[in-house]
Amino acid sequence: MFFTSTRKRCEISASAAIAKGISDEGGLFVPSEFPKFLPGELESLVKLSYKDRAARVLHKFLTDYTAEELDVCVEGAYEGSFDNNEPAPVKEIAQGVNILELWHGPTCAFKDMALQILPYLLSAATRKNCPERTTVILVATSGDTGKAALDGFADVPGTKIIVFFPRDGVSDMQKLQMTTQKGENVAVCAIEGNFDDAQTGVKNIFGDREIVKFLEERNMEFSSANSINFGRLAPQIVYYISSYCDLVKNGKIAMGSAVNVAVPTGNFGNILAAYYAKQMGLPIKRFICASNRNNILSDFIATGIYDRNRAFYTTESPSMDILISSNLERLLYHLSNGDCEQIAALMGELKSAGRYTVSGEMLTKLKQEFYGGFCDDAAARQTIRECFEKQNYLCDTHTAVAVNVYQKYAKDSGDTTPVIIASTASPYKFAPAVLNALGGNGDAKDGFAVMEELSALTRTPVPAPLAGLREAEVLHKSSVAKDAMSDFVRSVL
């Protein structure tokens, strides 16, 4: 299995793609072909544990890793790191409606599913490709990736990690998780801008020849923990396959029957992982792409026009407050049958004009696979309340967006296919908004008091990683203008 860039034909190994993170010309690495499940192979996964399923699936993509290396990676990532040693439990909240809970890890968000294993994958990749170099992990975050990456890479030998987050664009709990992070190799910095500004700044740093030279002189090399790195994307494929296997194992569906998948997404990586699972042979009928008020993706799926020249909204689902969906580039590459020249042109238009339009053929393929919808904060709050009152299920603001959009899809289409809805964060990460949705008052209160009130109201426990933040010391207080990010990187290194 080799990988190529979405913007320029090349051929590199999986480990090299993970070590580099992003291609030199700015393209994203994609598999040159999709591995397929052999007859009976998906059935064989049903009886396995999550970590054993992960090893099997990852080996299909990461073929220059030995079986022993991948065993070490999955053992280190998934043994003892998640509640009850169940990284991705599935809960049925209504007939055929299944919630895939991806937030039982150390930071209470779905990013743990990939970022607990990425340090192991990256360390192995570095040993194979550039063993003497220090890898500098550069991250832009809309809230959850930052803490999950910091937690995964803290004090990992041979690495440094620098995280940028929008100063006013994450929840108080997300900010506290990042700014209290311990580790000799970590740095955290707020920027005066939104997530798109942070993400654009990171991409520009990757392409800055002067900074690259600065790193080379110090025997360092950039890599990424964002989902632009295939090492982030590959582990996400696993949990869609695993959830399907669990539904079969629990008698909810028959092996081979179709499911739909609904995902709250802004950067498009989480739903793209489900698309990759389908290309391997997982029987997914429809991808339901759920957006918040920043509904650029639902507009794109409807029209084929991607236009970021629009108002940016700060919402109660801040991890989705994104107008530049990086992983969409990978999907466009596949929809274009691997036309890297066409993708390079589209991305050039996005950079210069802030918009692009895909061909009619690509739009037809897109609509055959994807349904796009969105809901605002008021609708998400109503969904949180209804889920709790009718199904006795407590969900966060992002999951509520996905549930709401799925309900619209089911009503509009009449499609009764069982659905897997990705639940991306603990409701306690966004406790003020969730408490408000349930009729409480989460405003102008101490965040820990809000969590305790939410716990008392719903009779659910506050996750230990969040409760433990009460005594944590704030260690990172830097804040810079968005055009000063490269200066911060230089000062750290």
NORRAVEN-V441822 format. One record per residue. RES is the residue in one small letter. OMEGA is omega as a letter, one per 40 degrees, with the letter a starting at -180 (NA if undefined). Layout:
res=<RES RES>
omega=<OMEGA OMEGA>
//
This chain:
res=<m f f t s t r k r c e i s a s a a i a k g i s d e g g l f v p s e f p k f l p g e l e s l v k l s y k d r a a r v l h k f l t d y t a e e l d v c v e g a y e g s f d n n e p a p v k e i a q g v n i l e l w h g p t c a f k d m a l q i l p y l l s a a t r k n c p e r t t v i l v a t s g d t g k a a l d g f a d v p g t k i i v f f p r d g v s d m q k l q m t t q k g e n v a v c a i e g n f d d a q t g v k n i f g d r e i v k f l e e r n m e f s s a n s i n f g r l a p q i v y y i s s y c d l v k n g k i a m g s a v n v a v p t g n f g n i l a a y y a k q m g l p i k r f i c a s n r n n i l s d f i a t g i y d r n r a f y t t e s p s m d i l i s s n l e r l l y h l s n g d c e q i a a l m g e l k s a g r y t v s g e m l t k l k q e f y g g f c d d a a a r q t i r e c f e k q n y l c d t h t a v a v n v y q k y a k d s g d t t p v i i a s t a s p y k f a p a v l n a l g g n g d a k d g f a v m e e l s a l t r t p v p a p l a g l r e a e v l h k s s v a k d a m s d f v r s v l>
omega=<i a i i i a a a i i i a i a i i i i a i a a a a i i i a i i a i i i a i i i i a i i a a a a a i i a i i a a a a a a i i a a i i i i i i a i i a a i i a a i i a a a i a i a a i i i i a i a i a a i i a a a a i a i i i a a i a i a i a a i i i a i i i i i a a a a a a i i i a a a i a i i a a a a a i i a a a a i i a i i i i i a i i i a a a i i i a i a a i a a i a i i a a a i a a i i i a i a i i i a i i i i i i i a a a i i i i i i a i a i i i i i a i i a i i a i i a a i i i a a i i a a i i i i i a a i a i i i i i a i i i i a i a i a i a a i i i i i i i i a i i i a i a a i a a a i i a i a a a i i a a i a a i i a i i a i i a i a i i a i i i a i i a a a i i i i i i a i i a i a a i i a i i i i i i i a a a a a i i i a i i i i i i a a i a a i a i a i a a a i i i i i i a a i a a a a a a a i i a a i i i a i a a i i i i a i a a a a a i i a i a a i a a i i a i a a a a a i i a a i i i a a i i i a a i i i i i i i a a a a i a i i a a i i a a a a a i i a a a a i a i a i i a a i i i i a i a NA>
//
